[in-house]
Amino acid sequence: MSGMNVINGFAKEIFEKIEENGGETKLDPSQSSLILGISAVVGVLVSMITVKYMRRKSLLLAGHILLCIFLTLVGIFIDKA
């Protein structure tokens, strides 16, 4: 469980809440949600390609470390919004 299902499921509401609380953005919440979905698809495609060249265990560890970093950043930015 990574928390990404929650962020993907409530992406529009999260981006609307950020906007309501004074967060400035050049995109509306729907566009932000779309970019989030596109980045998820790109991430899956990159992982499918790299799994052929690297060991699965190292990819899993690297993915969890990056996921931890980025979810922490999301939490920090949402908290400040």
For each residue, the residues with C-beta under 8 A, 3 or more apart:
1: 5
2: 5 67 71
3: 6 7 71
4: 7 8 40 67 71
5: 1 2 8 9
6: 3 9 10
7: 3 4 10 11 14 36 71 74
8: 4 5 11 36 37 40
9: 5 6
10: 6 7 13 14
11: 7 8 14 15 29 32 33 36 37
12: 15 16 29 30 32 33
13: 10 16 17 29
14: 7 10 11 17 18 78
15: 11 12 18 19 25 29 32 33
16: 12 13 19 20 29
17: 13 14 20 21 78 81
18: 14 15 21 23 25 77 78 81
19: 15 16 23 25 29
20: 16 17
21: 17 18 81
22: 81
23: 18 19 81
24:
25: 15 18 19 32
26:
27: 31 32 35
28: 31 32
29: 11 12 13 15 16 19 32 33
30: 12 33 34
31: 27 28 34 35
32: 11 12 15 25 27 28 29 35 36
33: 11 12 15 29 30 36 37
34: 30 31 37 38
35: 27 31 32 38 39
36: 7 8 11 32 33 39 40
37: 8 11 33 34 40 41
38: 34 35 41 42
39: 35 36 42 43
40: 4 8 36 37 43 44
41: 37 38 44 45
42: 38 39 45 46
43: 39 40 46 47
44: 40 41 47 48
45: 41 42 48 49
46: 42 43 49 50
47: 43 44 50 51 59 63
48: 44 45 51
49: 45 46 52 53
50: 46 47 53 54 59
51: 47 48 54 56 59
52: 49
53: 49 50
54: 50 51 58 59
55: 58 59
56: 51 59 60
57: 60 61
58: 54 55 61 62
59: 47 50 51 54 55 56 62 63
60: 56 57 63 64
61: 57 58 64 65
62: 58 59 65 66
63: 47 59 60 66 67
64: 60 61 67 68
65: 61 62 68 69
66: 62 63 69 70
67: 2 4 63 64 70 71
68: 64 65 71 72
69: 65 66 72 73
70: 66 67 73 74
71: 2 3 4 7 67 68 74 75
72: 68 69 75 76
73: 69 70 76 77
74: 7 70 71 77 78
75: 71 72 78 79
76: 72 73 79 80
77: 18 73 74 80 81
78: 14 17 18 74 75 81
79: 75 76
80: 76 77
81: 17 18 21 22 23 77 78
